[in-house]
Amino acid sequence: MTPAPWRWVRSSRCSPSGDNCVAVGLGQPLVGVRDTKAGDRPPLTFPPARWLAFLARVTTAGPHPRR
């Protein structure tokens, strides 16, 4: 059986033109992450549990100060 195609969701922090963005791919056994400017490259992939752990960490850590 062929896996379902990725369903890409773009970040809410995308540029207005949508070309400077991070997208998350859902609908596969793994979670995909890609830079929309590098559409010809394969996405980085993570097991769902690792992706959820990453999200939990970045949402509880608070904003990172800009340098």
Helices and strands as residue ranges (DSSP letters): E 7-10, E 22-26, E 31-35, G 36-38, E 44-46, H 48-60
